[in-house]
Amino acid sequence: MKNFLSFISESKELRVDQIGKKNLNNITFIAFDTETTGLHRYQGKHKSLKLVFPKIRENLIKYYKDAENLSTDDAKGKAYEILKKVEVELQLAEIAAIAFTLDGTEKDRFHKYVRFDKSGITERVYRLIQWDYKKTRASNSPETVLKEFGEFISKQNNPMLIAHNAPFDLSLVKRLAVKHGANNTAQVLRNTKFIDTRKTTKLREIFPDLFPWRETEKGRREVNSQKDLIAAFNITNNAAHTALEDVTALKKLFLKLYELART
């Protein structure tokens, strides 16, 4: 678990509302997105690994202590083995990124399909990420793609990463970079500041009518999926769950949020 989530504590996160008053004309922003083969298997209603994995771990430890009468240390060991298997199931299928400046000018883009182990992958997964024969033929090894992604980030001027649900994408890419020997990419990710566009609470306090909400038994709750946020700001995405289309919509969403943060 420490391996999987270490990026969260290592990296430097900023919120959109924190950068709204700063002069960022010399910054290159890199919006990026990944498609994977396993997110839907365990994600459930949670959108952040920072939230979901500690809760699952806690429940597993309790189960093994109660049901199998194990010591705390032994229960933790069994929970770790279970979560390690879940971690292994996650594979990268596609990664896309767009480098741009605050005026919306695109400087560069990165888009690669990633070769993955197809054993155990269901038809539902293929449909979800819209995988087909052409993408298989165009795919490269994870080692190659991850090294090239790190090089893409490094060649940008003073870059800042943007992702929707950044704890998931950044933790995944960093872990896989280490696993596949792309250590320079892992180091780049550790040293690059990032913004999670899913975190909108501060902006909602100022502009509540612009953001989507959901009424529940416990009261009004934020709706923070990229799908709902881009709909609220009239941003179209004609091919959701394809990395390049998702990242194009993400770029537009960030610029909308930044514009609000400046007012």
C-alpha positions as CSV (number, residue, x, y, z in Angstrom):
1,M,0.0,0.0,0.0
2,K,2.8,2.4,0.8
3,N,4.2,1.8,-2.6
4,F,1.0,2.5,-4.4
5,L,0.0,5.7,-2.6
6,S,3.4,7.2,-1.9
7,F,3.0,9.8,-4.7
8,I,0.3,11.5,-2.8
9,S,2.6,12.6,0.0
10,E,5.7,13.1,-2.1
11,S,4.2,15.5,-4.6
12,K,3.3,19.2,-4.5
13,E,-0.4,19.7,-5.0
14,L,-2.1,23.1,-5.7
15,R,-5.8,23.9,-6.0
16,V,-7.2,26.0,-8.9
17,D,-8.3,28.7,-6.4
18,Q,-4.8,28.9,-5.0
19,I,-3.2,29.8,-8.4
20,G,-5.9,32.2,-9.5
21,K,-4.1,35.3,-8.3
22,K,-0.6,34.3,-9.4
23,N,1.3,35.3,-12.5
24,L,1.6,32.1,-14.4
25,N,2.4,33.3,-17.9
26,N,5.7,31.5,-17.8
27,I,4.1,28.2,-16.9
28,T,3.3,25.4,-19.3
29,F,0.3,23.4,-18.2
30,I,0.0,19.7,-19.1
31,A,-3.5,18.2,-18.9
32,F,-3.3,14.4,-19.0
33,D,-5.5,11.4,-18.7
34,T,-5.1,7.6,-18.6
35,E,-7.3,4.7,-19.5
36,T,-6.8,1.5,-17.6
37,T,-8.0,-2.1,-17.7
38,G,-9.1,-2.4,-14.1
39,L,-10.4,0.7,-12.5
40,H,-14.0,-0.3,-12.6
41,R,-13.3,-3.5,-10.8
42,Y,-12.9,-2.0,-7.3
43,Q,-13.5,1.7,-7.6
44,G,-17.2,1.6,-6.7
45,K,-18.6,5.0,-5.6
46,H,-15.2,6.3,-4.6
47,K,-13.2,8.4,-7.1
48,S,-9.9,8.7,-5.2
49,L,-7.5,5.9,-4.2
50,K,-6.6,8.1,-1.3
51,L,-10.1,7.5,0.0
52,V,-10.9,4.0,-1.1
53,F,-7.8,1.9,-0.4
54,P,-7.3,2.8,3.3
55,K,-11.0,2.0,3.9
56,I,-10.7,-1.4,2.2
57,R,-7.5,-2.2,4.1
58,E,-9.2,-1.3,7.4
59,N,-12.2,-3.6,6.6
60,L,-9.9,-6.4,5.5
61,I,-7.8,-6.2,8.7
62,K,-11.0,-6.3,10.8
63,Y,-12.4,-9.2,8.9
64,Y,-9.2,-11.4,9.3
65,K,-8.9,-10.5,13.0
66,D,-12.6,-11.4,13.7
67,A,-13.2,-14.2,11.3
68,E,-9.9,-16.0,11.5
69,N,-8.8,-14.8,14.9
70,L,-5.5,-13.5,13.6
71,S,-3.2,-11.1,15.4
72,T,-3.1,-7.5,14.2
73,D,0.2,-8.0,12.4
74,D,-0.9,-11.2,10.6
75,A,-4.2,-9.6,9.6
76,K,-2.3,-6.6,8.2
77,G,-0.1,-9.1,6.2
78,K,-3.1,-10.8,4.7
79,A,-4.8,-7.5,3.8
80,Y,-1.6,-6.4,2.1
81,E,-1.5,-9.5,0.0
82,I,-5.1,-9.1,-1.1
83,L,-4.6,-5.4,-2.1
84,K,-1.3,-6.2,-3.8
85,K,-3.2,-8.6,-6.1
86,V,-5.7,-5.8,-6.9
87,E,-2.9,-3.5,-7.7
88,V,-1.3,-5.9,-10.1
89,E,-4.6,-6.1,-12.1
90,L,-4.3,-2.5,-13.0
91,Q,-2.7,-2.0,-16.4
92,L,-2.2,1.1,-18.5
93,A,-4.0,1.0,-21.9
94,E,-3.8,4.6,-23.1
95,I,-2.2,7.9,-22.0
96,A,-2.7,11.3,-23.5
97,A,-1.5,14.8,-22.6
98,I,-1.8,18.3,-24.0
99,A,0.8,21.0,-23.1
100,F,-0.7,24.5,-23.3
101,T,-0.4,28.0,-22.0
102,L,-3.0,30.0,-20.0
103,D,-4.4,31.7,-23.2
104,G,-5.3,28.2,-24.4
105,T,-2.6,27.9,-27.0
106,E,-1.6,24.3,-27.5
107,K,2.2,23.8,-27.5
108,D,2.5,20.1,-27.8
109,R,0.6,16.9,-27.3
110,F,1.3,13.3,-26.4
111,H,-0.9,10.3,-27.2
112,K,0.1,6.6,-27.0
113,Y,-1.7,3.3,-26.7
114,V,-0.1,0.8,-24.3
115,R,0.3,-2.9,-24.9
116,F,-1.3,-4.9,-22.0
117,D,-1.8,-8.5,-20.9
118,K,-5.3,-9.4,-22.3
119,S,-5.7,-12.5,-20.2
120,G,-8.7,-12.1,-17.9
121,I,-9.9,-8.8,-19.6
122,T,-13.6,-8.9,-20.2
123,E,-15.6,-7.6,-23.1
124,R,-17.0,-4.9,-20.8
125,V,-13.5,-3.5,-20.3
126,Y,-12.9,-3.4,-24.1
127,R,-16.2,-1.6,-24.6
128,L,-15.5,0.8,-21.8
129,I,-12.1,2.0,-23.2
130,Q,-13.2,1.5,-26.8
131,W,-10.3,-0.8,-27.5
132,D,-10.1,-2.4,-30.9
133,Y,-7.7,-4.1,-33.4
134,K,-6.3,-0.7,-34.7
135,K,-5.4,0.3,-31.1
136,T,-3.7,-3.0,-30.5
137,R,-1.6,-2.6,-33.6
138,A,-0.7,1.0,-32.7
139,S,0.2,0.1,-29.1
140,N,3.7,0.1,-27.6
141,S,5.3,-1.5,-24.6
142,P,4.6,0.2,-21.2
143,E,8.3,0.7,-20.8
144,T,8.6,2.7,-24.0
145,V,5.4,4.7,-23.4
146,L,6.2,5.6,-19.8
147,K,9.8,6.7,-20.7
148,E,8.5,8.8,-23.5
149,F,5.9,10.4,-21.3
150,G,8.5,11.5,-18.8
151,E,10.6,13.0,-21.7
152,F,7.5,14.8,-22.9
153,I,7.0,16.4,-19.5
154,S,10.7,17.3,-19.0
155,K,10.9,19.2,-22.3
156,Q,8.1,21.6,-21.4
157,N,8.9,25.0,-19.8
158,N,8.3,25.0,-16.1
159,P,5.5,22.5,-16.3
160,M,2.5,22.0,-14.0
161,L,0.4,18.8,-14.4
162,I,-3.4,18.8,-14.4
163,A,-5.5,15.7,-14.0
164,H,-9.1,14.9,-12.9
165,N,-8.8,12.7,-9.8
166,A,-5.0,13.2,-9.9
167,P,-4.3,10.8,-6.9
168,F,-5.4,8.0,-9.2
169,D,-3.7,8.9,-12.4
170,L,-0.4,10.1,-10.9
171,S,-0.1,7.2,-8.4
172,L,-0.8,4.7,-11.2
173,V,1.7,6.2,-13.6
174,K,4.4,6.7,-11.0
175,R,4.1,3.1,-9.7
176,L,4.1,1.6,-13.2
177,A,7.1,3.8,-14.2
178,V,9.0,2.3,-11.3
179,K,7.8,-1.2,-12.1
180,H,8.9,-1.0,-15.8
181,G,12.2,0.7,-15.2
182,A,11.2,4.3,-16.3
183,N,12.7,5.7,-13.1
184,N,13.4,9.1,-14.7
185,T,9.6,9.4,-15.3
186,A,8.9,8.6,-11.7
187,Q,11.3,11.2,-10.5
188,V,9.8,13.8,-12.9
189,L,6.4,13.1,-11.4
190,R,7.7,13.5,-7.9
191,N,9.2,16.9,-8.7
192,T,6.3,18.4,-10.8
193,K,3.5,20.4,-9.2
194,F,0.0,19.3,-10.0
195,I,-3.6,20.4,-9.8
196,D,-6.6,18.1,-9.3
197,T,-9.6,19.6,-11.1
198,R,-11.9,17.4,-9.1
199,K,-11.3,19.6,-6.1
200,T,-13.8,22.5,-6.5
201,T,-15.0,23.2,-3.0
202,K,-13.5,26.6,-2.6
203,L,-14.8,27.8,-6.0
204,R,-18.3,26.4,-5.2
205,E,-18.4,28.6,-2.1
206,I,-18.1,31.7,-4.3
207,F,-20.1,30.4,-7.4
208,P,-22.5,27.8,-6.1
209,D,-25.0,28.2,-8.9
210,L,-22.4,27.3,-11.6
211,F,-21.5,23.9,-10.3
212,P,-23.5,20.6,-10.3
213,W,-24.9,19.3,-7.0
214,R,-26.9,16.3,-5.9
215,E,-29.7,16.3,-3.3
216,T,-29.4,13.4,-0.8
217,E,-31.0,12.4,2.5
218,K,-28.0,14.0,4.2
219,G,-28.4,17.3,2.3
220,R,-26.7,18.9,-0.7
221,R,-23.6,17.2,-2.0
222,E,-20.9,18.1,-4.5
223,V,-20.9,16.3,-7.9
224,N,-17.4,16.2,-9.1
225,S,-17.2,13.7,-11.9
226,Q,-15.6,15.2,-15.1
227,K,-18.7,14.2,-17.0
228,D,-20.9,16.4,-14.8
229,L,-18.5,19.3,-14.5
230,I,-18.0,19.6,-18.2
231,A,-21.7,19.4,-18.8
232,A,-22.2,22.2,-16.3
233,F,-19.8,24.4,-18.2
234,N,-21.1,23.4,-21.7
235,I,-18.0,21.5,-22.7
236,T,-18.6,18.6,-25.1
237,N,-16.8,15.3,-25.1
238,N,-17.9,13.0,-27.9
239,A,-15.8,10.0,-27.0
240,A,-15.7,9.6,-23.2
241,H,-13.2,7.0,-21.9
242,T,-10.8,7.7,-24.7
243,A,-7.7,9.5,-23.3
244,L,-7.3,12.1,-26.0
245,E,-10.9,13.3,-26.0
246,D,-11.0,13.2,-22.2
247,V,-7.8,15.3,-21.9
248,T,-9.1,17.8,-24.5
249,A,-12.2,18.3,-22.4
250,L,-10.0,18.5,-19.2
251,K,-8.0,21.3,-20.7
252,K,-11.2,23.3,-21.4
253,L,-12.5,22.6,-17.9
254,F,-9.3,23.8,-16.2
255,L,-9.3,27.0,-18.2
256,K,-12.9,27.6,-17.1
257,L,-12.1,27.0,-13.5
258,Y,-9.0,29.2,-13.7
259,E,-11.0,32.0,-15.2
260,L,-13.4,31.8,-12.2
261,A,-10.5,31.7,-9.8
262,R,-9.1,35.0,-11.2
263,T,-12.3,36.9,-10.6
